[in-house]
Amino acid sequence: MEKKMKLGKYSIGCGDRFAQEASAQLAAYEKIAADGVKVVPVWNKSNREHEIIGTEPPSVRDAAAEAVKAVGWTGEWHVDADHINLGTVDRYIDSSDFFTLDVADGIGGSV
């Protein structure tokens, strides 16, 4: 049987558009933990951001993993495929834990 992932009680999504801030973001999570609150970082970058910057979805997981290792983070962390739709989801399957669907194209249309 496949093990199901359970997200911690508190999580905060954090974007790192240019893949340079993950270590600093983890420092903030460490400060929160020092105050007794366990918060799970969930890195994300929207499909639109990937297109504008010219990056690919695996780069988000790679940058987060590098920061986790550099900082020595031992807590849970995840990656969210942000603002995706059925036409873009395939690019994210292998590198994301969560999938936030962008429903903007369906607003105002018939259901």
Secondary structure, DSSP 4 states (H G I P E B T S, - for coil): -PPPP---SEEEEEE-TTS--HHHHHHHHHHHHHTT--EEEEEEEEHHHHHHHT--THHHHHHHHHHHHHHT--S--EEEEEEE-TTTGGGGTTT-SEEEE--GGGTTS--
